[in-house]
Every structure is written in structure tokens, then in C-alpha cells.
Amino acid sequence: AVAVGAAGVVALAFPLHPPGRPERSRAGELRTGLPTLVVNGDRDPFGVPEPGPGIEVVVRPGERHDLRGDPAGTAAVVRDWLRVHGWSS
């Protein structure tokens, strides 16, 4: 994201690790120094990352990795985050 000049990162259903392999974490990929929103389902077999400095994590109840249960709700989470950062009206 930094290399292409992004202002922020939205990661939908970020695959934290392969199913059943939490020792293979990809959490470091989220530490870009840019404002980052991660939206994952609470039933995602790929895991859910922890929030950290500059990384907001929203966990959608009842959702799996595909986030298909409530697309409008997921879109609202992203839209609200974009508005907070001044990137959407």
C-alpha cells in the first residue's frame, strides 16, 4: 500500500492464517503505518487479526470468510470508516 501511495487500507476477510494453522500468521502484513480497517467474520476459519496501532478490526457476528450473510452491513462498516477518515461523504 505504501509503495503505491495509498492513503489507507481496507482488508475484507483478511486471511490471518491457513485454517487450523495459527502458527503461520500473516499479521505483520497489516502493519503498513497507514490507517487500516480489517473486516472479518467471527466464524472465519482463516482467523481474525488483533487490532493494533493504526489497525481497526471489526468482527461481523455470524459471518464466515466470504462475508456473504449481510453485505449491506459490511458495506456500512467500510463506508463509516471511510467517512471518519474524510475519504467519503
VEXMI-514984 format. One record per residue: residue in three letters; x, y, z of N, C-alpha, C, O, CB in turn. Coordinates in Angstrom, 3 decimals. Glycine has a CB too. Layout:
+-----+----------+----------+----------+----------+----------+----------+----------+----------+----------+----------+----------+----------+----------+----------+----------+
:  aa :      n_x :      n_y :      n_z :     ca_x :     ca_y :     ca_z :      c_x :      c_y :      c_z :      o_x :      o_y :      o_z :     cb_x :     cb_y :     cb_z :
+-----+----------+----------+----------+----------+----------+----------+----------+----------+----------+----------+----------+----------+----------+----------+----------+
: ALA :        X :        Y :        Z :        X :        Y :        Z :        X :        Y :        Z :        X :        Y :        Z :        X :        Y :        Z :
...
+-----+----------+----------+----------+----------+----------+----------+----------+----------+----------+----------+----------+----------+----------+----------+----------+
END
This chain:
+-----+----------+----------+----------+----------+----------+----------+----------+----------+----------+----------+----------+----------+----------+----------+----------+
:  aa :      n_x :      n_y :      n_z :     ca_x :     ca_y :     ca_z :      c_x :      c_y :      c_z :      o_x :      o_y :      o_z :     cb_x :     cb_y :     cb_z :
+-----+----------+----------+----------+----------+----------+----------+----------+----------+----------+----------+----------+----------+----------+----------+----------+
: ALA :    0.817 :   -1.196 :    0.000 :    0.000 :    0.000 :    0.000 :    0.860 :    1.260 :    0.000 :    0.567 :    2.224 :   -0.707 :   -0.929 :   -0.002 :    1.199 :
: VAL :    1.917 :    1.240 :    0.794 :    2.799 :    2.403 :    0.853 :    3.472 :    2.631 :   -0.503 :    3.603 :    3.768 :   -0.957 :    3.863 :    2.220 :    1.958 :
: ALA :    3.892 :    1.551 :   -1.136 :    4.609 :    1.653 :   -2.417 :    3.767 :    2.303 :   -3.515 :    4.314 :    2.943 :   -4.414 :    5.051 :    0.272 :   -2.872 :
: VAL :    2.456 :    2.148 :   -3.454 :    1.596 :    2.731 :   -4.486 :    0.968 :    4.050 :   -4.043 :    0.146 :    4.615 :   -4.765 :    0.503 :    1.748 :   -4.865 :
: GLY :    1.343 :    4.545 :   -2.868 :    0.853 :    5.829 :   -2.398 :   -0.547 :    5.815 :   -1.820 :   -1.226 :    6.842 :   -1.823 :    0.895 :    6.783 :   -3.494 :
: ALA :   -0.986 :    4.682 :   -1.330 :   -2.327 :    4.591 :   -0.743 :   -2.429 :    5.449 :    0.511 :   -1.448 :    5.626 :    1.234 :   -2.675 :    3.130 :   -0.413 :
: ALA :   -3.616 :    5.977 :    0.764 :   -3.863 :    6.754 :    1.974 :   -4.258 :    5.853 :    3.134 :   -4.067 :    6.213 :    4.295 :   -4.951 :    7.794 :    1.727 :
: GLY :   -4.804 :    4.691 :    2.825 :   -5.243 :    3.751 :    3.841 :   -5.488 :    2.396 :    3.212 :   -5.366 :    2.221 :    2.000 :   -6.507 :    4.255 :    4.545 :
: VAL :   -5.840 :    1.428 :    4.070 :   -6.055 :    0.053 :    3.625 :   -7.375 :   -0.455 :    4.176 :   -7.658 :   -0.303 :    5.364 :   -4.889 :   -0.864 :    4.067 :
: VAL :   -8.189 :   -1.064 :    3.305 :   -9.384 :   -1.791 :    3.725 :   -9.145 :   -3.247 :    3.358 :   -8.960 :   -3.582 :    2.188 :  -10.703 :   -1.219 :    3.046 :
: ALA :   -9.150 :   -4.106 :    4.367 :   -8.926 :   -5.535 :    4.163 :  -10.200 :   -6.283 :    4.542 :  -10.543 :   -6.391 :    5.719 :   -7.706 :   -6.045 :    5.001 :
: LEU :  -10.891 :   -6.793 :    3.537 :  -12.114 :   -7.558 :    3.771 :  -11.759 :   -9.035 :    3.871 :  -11.155 :   -9.599 :    2.958 :  -13.159 :   -7.313 :    2.639 :
: ALA :  -12.136 :   -9.655 :    4.976 :  -11.879 :  -11.087 :    5.204 :  -10.386 :  -11.393 :    5.073 :   -9.997 :  -12.312 :    4.352 :  -12.690 :  -11.952 :    4.205 :
: PHE :   -9.559 :  -10.622 :    5.768 :   -8.116 :  -10.830 :    5.725 :   -7.786 :  -12.238 :    6.227 :   -8.132 :  -12.584 :    7.356 :   -7.379 :   -9.756 :    6.572 :
: PRO :   -7.122 :  -13.052 :    5.403 :   -6.779 :  -14.415 :    5.828 :   -5.551 :  -14.399 :    6.742 :   -4.414 :  -14.406 :    6.270 :   -6.518 :  -15.321 :    4.597 :
: LEU :   -5.795 :  -14.378 :    8.037 :   -4.718 :  -14.290 :    9.010 :   -3.776 :  -15.489 :    8.949 :   -2.560 :  -15.342 :    9.068 :   -5.291 :  -14.165 :   10.395 :
: HIS :   -4.348 :  -16.667 :    8.763 :   -3.546 :  -17.888 :    8.681 :   -4.338 :  -18.953 :    7.938 :   -5.558 :  -18.833 :    7.820 :   -3.139 :  -18.392 :   10.098 :
: PRO :   -3.673 :  -19.997 :    7.431 :   -4.425 :  -21.104 :    6.830 :   -5.315 :  -21.754 :    7.900 :   -4.946 :  -21.766 :    9.074 :   -3.452 :  -22.161 :    6.201 :
: PRO :   -6.468 :  -22.290 :    7.519 :   -7.339 :  -22.928 :    8.508 :   -6.561 :  -23.959 :    9.336 :   -5.881 :  -24.832 :    8.798 :   -8.540 :  -23.600 :    7.810 :
: GLY :   -6.687 :  -23.825 :   10.659 :   -6.043 :  -24.773 :   11.567 :   -4.539 :  -24.589 :   11.710 :   -3.886 :  -25.425 :   12.335 :   -6.314 :  -26.154 :   11.106 :
: ARG :   -3.968 :  -23.527 :   11.154 :   -2.511 :  -23.302 :   11.200 :   -2.189 :  -21.910 :   11.767 :   -1.535 :  -21.117 :   11.090 :   -1.894 :  -23.454 :    9.779 :
: PRO :   -2.625 :  -21.602 :   12.970 :   -2.405 :  -20.249 :   13.513 :   -0.936 :  -19.879 :   13.661 :   -0.611 :  -18.699 :   13.796 :   -3.074 :  -20.127 :   14.852 :
: GLU :   -0.048 :  -20.858 :   13.639 :    1.387 :  -20.552 :   13.740 :    1.923 :  -19.874 :   12.475 :    3.035 :  -19.346 :   12.482 :    2.178 :  -21.835 :   14.010 :
: ARG :    1.151 :  -19.884 :   11.404 :    1.568 :  -19.260 :   10.130 :    0.876 :  -17.909 :    9.942 :    0.267 :  -17.666 :    8.900 :    1.244 :  -20.194 :    8.929 :
: SER :    0.965 :  -17.049 :   10.923 :    0.273 :  -15.763 :   10.932 :    0.811 :  -14.801 :    9.868 :    2.011 :  -14.741 :    9.600 :    0.393 :  -15.126 :   12.304 :
: ARG :   -0.110 :  -14.060 :    9.279 :    0.227 :  -13.009 :    8.316 :   -0.024 :  -11.622 :    8.921 :   -0.096 :  -10.635 :    8.188 :   -0.596 :  -13.184 :    7.016 :
: ALA :   -0.155 :  -11.539 :   10.237 :   -0.495 :  -10.281 :   10.910 :    0.472 :   -9.160 :   10.549 :    0.060 :   -8.004 :   10.455 :   -0.506 :  -10.480 :   12.416 :
: GLY :    1.729 :   -9.473 :   10.347 :    2.718 :   -8.451 :   10.015 :    2.404 :   -7.693 :    8.747 :    2.818 :   -6.544 :    8.596 :    4.057 :   -9.072 :    9.887 :
: GLU :    1.681 :   -8.313 :    7.834 :    1.323 :   -7.644 :    6.576 :    0.394 :   -6.461 :    6.789 :    0.298 :   -5.584 :    5.929 :    0.672 :   -8.630 :    5.632 :
: LEU :   -0.290 :   -6.428 :    7.923 :   -1.220 :   -5.334 :    8.205 :   -0.513 :   -4.108 :    8.772 :   -1.087 :   -3.019 :    8.782 :   -2.291 :   -5.798 :    9.172 :
: ARG :    0.700 :   -4.265 :    9.236 :    1.445 :   -3.157 :    9.844 :    2.147 :   -2.335 :    8.756 :    3.350 :   -2.467 :    8.529 :    2.482 :   -3.694 :   10.874 :
: THR :    1.361 :   -1.486 :    8.095 :    1.884 :   -0.673 :    6.993 :    2.208 :    0.750 :    7.428 :    2.889 :    1.483 :    6.711 :    0.886 :   -0.640 :    5.851 :
: GLY :    1.722 :    1.138 :    8.600 :    1.861 :    2.524 :    9.020 :    0.739 :    3.399 :    8.501 :    0.684 :    4.587 :    8.819 :    3.179 :    3.071 :    8.563 :
: LEU :   -0.151 :    2.835 :    7.713 :   -1.306 :    3.560 :    7.182 :   -2.543 :    3.196 :    7.994 :   -2.596 :    2.114 :    8.579 :   -1.524 :    3.240 :    5.674 :
: PRO :   -3.544 :    4.082 :    8.040 :   -4.803 :    3.693 :    8.670 :   -5.343 :    2.443 :    7.970 :   -5.414 :    2.383 :    6.742 :   -5.844 :    4.860 :    8.611 :
: THR :   -5.718 :    1.457 :    8.769 :   -6.144 :    0.168 :    8.212 :   -7.426 :   -0.293 :    8.885 :   -7.558 :   -0.251 :   10.108 :   -5.038 :   -0.898 :    8.379 :
: LEU :   -8.362 :   -0.732 :    8.064 :   -9.596 :   -1.349 :    8.547 :   -9.597 :   -2.798 :    8.089 :   -9.403 :   -3.088 :    6.908 :  -10.870 :   -0.585 :    8.028 :
: VAL :   -9.816 :   -3.704 :    9.032 :   -9.960 :   -5.121 :    8.724 :  -11.378 :   -5.522 :    9.117 :  -11.803 :   -5.280 :   10.247 :   -8.879 :   -5.997 :    9.473 :
: VAL :  -12.107 :   -6.132 :    8.192 :  -13.460 :   -6.615 :    8.481 :  -13.458 :   -8.122 :    8.262 :  -13.235 :   -8.599 :    7.149 :  -14.545 :   -5.902 :    7.574 :
: ASN :  -13.706 :   -8.859 :    9.328 :  -13.735 :  -10.324 :    9.260 :  -14.995 :  -10.834 :    9.946 :  -15.592 :  -10.143 :   10.772 :  -12.463 :  -10.943 :    9.919 :
: GLY :  -15.392 :  -12.059 :    9.590 :  -16.494 :  -12.712 :   10.271 :  -16.007 :  -13.442 :   11.503 :  -14.861 :  -13.889 :   11.557 :  -17.205 :  -13.673 :    9.338 :
: ASP :  -16.877 :  -13.564 :   12.493 :  -16.478 :  -14.263 :   13.717 :  -16.375 :  -15.775 :   13.530 :  -15.911 :  -16.483 :   14.423 :  -17.460 :  -13.960 :   14.823 :
: ARG :  -16.804 :  -16.264 :   12.381 :  -16.715 :  -17.702 :   12.076 :  -15.724 :  -17.981 :   10.946 :  -15.791 :  -19.027 :   10.300 :  -18.099 :  -18.251 :   11.696 :
: ASP :  -14.815 :  -17.056 :   10.715 :  -13.839 :  -17.189 :    9.630 :  -12.789 :  -18.238 :   10.004 :  -12.074 :  -18.055 :   10.990 :  -13.160 :  -15.821 :    9.327 :
: PRO :  -12.675 :  -19.342 :    9.237 :  -11.699 :  -20.376 :    9.570 :  -10.253 :  -19.931 :    9.351 :   -9.320 :  -20.616 :    9.771 :  -11.972 :  -21.609 :    8.753 :
: PHE :  -10.068 :  -18.780 :    8.692 :   -8.717 :  -18.252 :    8.472 :   -8.263 :  -17.354 :    9.617 :   -7.166 :  -16.798 :    9.565 :   -8.662 :  -17.478 :    7.160 :
: GLY :   -9.087 :  -17.206 :   10.644 :   -8.733 :  -16.415 :   11.813 :   -9.084 :  -14.945 :   11.684 :   -9.454 :  -14.461 :   10.615 :   -7.281 :  -16.547 :   12.081 :
: VAL :   -8.956 :  -14.251 :   12.804 :   -9.253 :  -12.826 :   12.881 :   -8.044 :  -12.142 :   13.517 :   -7.638 :  -12.507 :   14.620 :  -10.574 :  -12.551 :   13.704 :
: PRO :   -7.466 :  -11.156 :   12.833 :   -6.309 :  -10.470 :   13.419 :   -6.702 :   -9.617 :   14.624 :   -7.870 :   -9.274 :   14.809 :   -5.629 :   -9.594 :   12.368 :
: GLU :   -5.721 :   -9.290 :   15.421 :   -5.915 :   -8.401 :   16.567 :   -5.763 :   -6.960 :   16.102 :   -4.982 :   -6.679 :   15.193 :   -4.905 :   -8.724 :   17.711 :
: PRO :   -6.507 :   -6.043 :   16.721 :   -6.278 :   -4.632 :   16.413 :   -4.912 :   -4.209 :   16.942 :   -4.342 :   -4.866 :   17.813 :   -7.398 :   -3.744 :   17.020 :
: GLY :   -4.408 :   -3.137 :   16.422 :   -3.128 :   -2.605 :   16.864 :   -3.034 :   -1.153 :   16.489 :   -4.009 :   -0.575 :   16.010 :   -1.961 :   -3.391 :   16.264 :
: PRO :   -1.883 :   -0.548 :   16.696 :   -1.730 :    0.857 :   16.332 :   -2.065 :    1.087 :   14.857 :   -1.417 :    0.532 :   13.969 :   -0.304 :    1.328 :   16.628 :
: GLY :   -3.071 :    1.901 :   14.614 :   -3.479 :    2.207 :   13.250 :   -4.289 :    1.121 :   12.570 :   -4.670 :    1.267 :   11.408 :   -2.288 :    2.485 :   12.440 :
: ILE :   -4.561 :    0.022 :   13.286 :   -5.304 :   -1.101 :   12.695 :   -6.590 :   -1.303 :   13.479 :   -6.570 :   -1.722 :   14.636 :   -4.448 :   -2.411 :   12.688 :
: GLU :   -7.702 :   -1.001 :   12.835 :   -9.021 :   -1.222 :   13.434 :   -9.567 :   -2.535 :   12.888 :   -9.534 :   -2.771 :   11.680 :  -10.002 :   -0.028 :   13.131 :
: VAL :  -10.069 :   -3.385 :   13.775 :  -10.641 :   -4.670 :   13.370 :  -12.111 :   -4.682 :   13.764 :  -12.459 :   -4.466 :   14.925 :   -9.873 :   -5.872 :   14.023 :
: VAL :  -12.968 :   -4.938 :   12.781 :  -14.401 :   -5.082 :   13.035 :  -14.763 :   -6.530 :   12.745 :  -14.525 :   -7.036 :   11.648 :  -15.258 :   -4.086 :   12.156 :
: VAL :  -15.341 :   -7.186 :   13.739 :  -15.738 :   -8.588 :   13.597 :  -17.247 :   -8.629 :   13.408 :  -18.007 :   -8.155 :   14.253 :  -15.298 :   -9.445 :   14.841 :
: ARG :  -17.665 :   -9.201 :   12.291 :  -19.092 :   -9.277 :   11.958 :  -19.669 :  -10.581 :   12.501 :  -19.247 :  -11.660 :   12.085 :  -19.313 :   -9.178 :   10.416 :
: PRO :  -20.626 :  -10.500 :   13.422 :  -21.218 :  -11.701 :   14.013 :  -21.932 :  -12.564 :   12.974 :  -22.649 :  -12.062 :   12.109 :  -22.192 :  -11.312 :   15.112 :
: GLY :  -21.717 :  -13.860 :   13.084 :  -22.393 :  -14.821 :   12.219 :  -21.802 :  -14.954 :   10.830 :  -22.272 :  -15.771 :   10.039 :  -23.807 :  -14.452 :   12.095 :
: GLU :  -20.784 :  -14.170 :   10.516 :  -20.197 :  -14.205 :    9.174 :  -19.026 :  -15.186 :    9.108 :  -18.294 :  -15.385 :   10.078 :  -19.732 :  -12.801 :    8.760 :
: ARG :  -18.878 :  -15.782 :    7.941 :  -17.730 :  -16.643 :    7.655 :  -16.733 :  -15.848 :    6.806 :  -16.816 :  -14.622 :    6.743 :  -18.176 :  -17.963 :    6.921 :
: HIS :  -15.811 :  -16.524 :    6.167 :  -14.776 :  -15.848 :    5.391 :  -15.342 :  -15.078 :    4.197 :  -14.768 :  -14.066 :    3.794 :  -13.760 :  -16.857 :    4.910 :
: ASP :  -16.438 :  -15.533 :    3.634 :  -16.968 :  -14.880 :    2.432 :  -17.772 :  -13.607 :    2.722 :  -18.086 :  -12.860 :    1.795 :  -17.836 :  -15.851 :    1.680 :
: LEU :  -18.106 :  -13.349 :    3.978 :  -18.871 :  -12.150 :    4.366 :  -20.154 :  -11.980 :    3.560 :  -20.572 :  -10.850 :    3.304 :  -18.010 :  -10.912 :    4.201 :
: ARG :  -20.787 :  -13.081 :    3.157 :  -21.995 :  -13.007 :    2.322 :  -23.289 :  -12.853 :    3.102 :  -24.321 :  -12.550 :    2.504 :  -22.091 :  -14.227 :    1.480 :
: GLY :  -23.271 :  -13.049 :    4.413 :  -24.508 :  -13.034 :    5.191 :  -25.210 :  -11.693 :    5.222 :  -26.439 :  -11.638 :    5.184 :  -24.225 :  -13.455 :    6.576 :
: ASP :  -24.452 :  -10.612 :    5.293 :  -25.024 :   -9.272 :    5.387 :  -24.130 :   -8.286 :    4.641 :  -23.431 :   -7.485 :    5.263 :  -25.197 :   -8.844 :    6.871 :
: PRO :  -24.150 :   -8.344 :    3.299 :  -23.267 :   -7.452 :    2.546 :  -23.551 :   -5.970 :    2.798 :  -22.623 :   -5.161 :    2.810 :  -23.393 :   -7.742 :    1.070 :
: ALA :  -24.801 :   -5.608 :    2.997 :  -25.123 :   -4.203 :    3.258 :  -24.527 :   -3.757 :    4.591 :  -24.040 :   -2.632 :    4.705 :  -26.652 :   -3.987 :    3.256 :
: GLY :  -24.560 :   -4.620 :    5.589 :  -23.970 :   -4.290 :    6.886 :  -22.462 :   -4.143 :    6.797 :  -21.883 :   -3.245 :    7.408 :  -24.322 :   -5.352 :    7.911 :
: THR :  -21.824 :   -5.027 :    6.035 :  -20.376 :   -4.936 :    5.840 :  -20.025 :   -3.652 :    5.093 :  -19.063 :   -2.971 :    5.447 :  -19.851 :   -6.169 :    5.067 :
: ALA :  -20.792 :   -3.323 :    4.073 :  -20.560 :   -2.085 :    3.317 :  -20.712 :   -0.864 :    4.224 :  -19.960 :    0.102 :    4.095 :  -21.539 :   -1.987 :    2.123 :
: ALA :  -21.679 :   -0.905 :    5.138 :  -21.891 :    0.226 :    6.051 :  -20.686 :    0.414 :    6.975 :  -20.301 :    1.546 :    7.267 :  -23.172 :    0.011 :    6.889 :
: VAL :  -20.095 :   -0.676 :    7.431 :  -18.901 :   -0.585 :    8.279 :  -17.782 :    0.114 :    7.512 :  -17.130 :    1.013 :    8.043 :  -18.443 :   -1.999 :    8.749 :
: VAL :  -17.562 :   -0.295 :    6.279 :  -16.498 :    0.295 :    5.457 :  -16.803 :    1.756 :    5.164 :  -15.932 :    2.615 :    5.298 :  -16.328 :   -0.488 :    4.137 :
: ARG :  -18.029 :    2.037 :    4.767 :  -18.426 :    3.405 :    4.440 :  -18.234 :    4.331 :    5.647 :  -17.739 :    5.448 :    5.500 :  -19.892 :    3.438 :    3.970 :
: ASP :  -18.626 :    3.865 :    6.835 :  -18.468 :    4.685 :    8.039 :  -16.996 :    4.952 :    8.332 :  -16.639 :    6.066 :    8.716 :  -19.127 :    4.001 :    9.243 :
: TRP :  -16.141 :    3.955 :    8.159 :  -14.704 :    4.115 :    8.391 :  -14.124 :    5.118 :    7.391 :  -13.314 :    5.969 :    7.760 :  -13.974 :    2.747 :    8.277 :
: LEU :  -14.537 :    5.018 :    6.133 :  -14.067 :    5.964 :    5.115 :  -14.485 :    7.395 :    5.461 :  -13.709 :    8.334 :    5.283 :  -14.612 :    5.574 :    3.728 :
: ARG :  -15.709 :    7.553 :    5.954 :  -16.195 :    8.882 :    6.338 :  -15.382 :    9.455 :    7.490 :  -15.019 :   10.631 :    7.468 :  -17.674 :    8.820 :    6.725 :
: VAL :  -15.092 :    8.637 :    8.496 :  -14.309 :    9.089 :    9.648 :  -12.964 :    9.648 :    9.193 :  -12.456 :   10.608 :    9.773 :  -14.096 :    7.933 :   10.648 :
: HIS :  -12.395 :    9.048 :    8.163 :  -11.095 :    9.487 :    7.678 :  -11.194 :   10.573 :    6.593 :  -10.175 :   11.009 :    6.058 :  -10.333 :    8.300 :    7.141 :
: GLY :  -12.407 :   11.002 :    6.274 :  -12.594 :   12.059 :    5.292 :  -12.461 :   11.631 :    3.857 :  -12.250 :   12.466 :    2.977 :  -11.642 :   13.123 :    5.544 :
: TRP :  -12.584 :   10.329 :    3.598 :  -12.419 :    9.793 :    2.246 :  -13.746 :    9.493 :    1.562 :  -13.767 :    8.987 :    0.440 :  -11.585 :    8.540 :    2.291 :
: SER :  -14.846 :    9.801 :    2.226 :  -16.176 :    9.579 :    1.661 :  -17.122 :   10.573 :    2.308 :  -16.904 :   11.030 :    3.430 :  -16.664 :    8.103 :    1.882 :
: SER :  -18.176 :   10.897 :    1.575 :  -19.162 :   11.820 :    2.138 :  -20.413 :   11.092 :    2.522 :  -21.358 :   11.706 :    3.015 :  -19.492 :   12.928 :    1.160 :
+-----+----------+----------+----------+----------+----------+----------+----------+----------+----------+----------+----------+----------+----------+----------+----------+
END
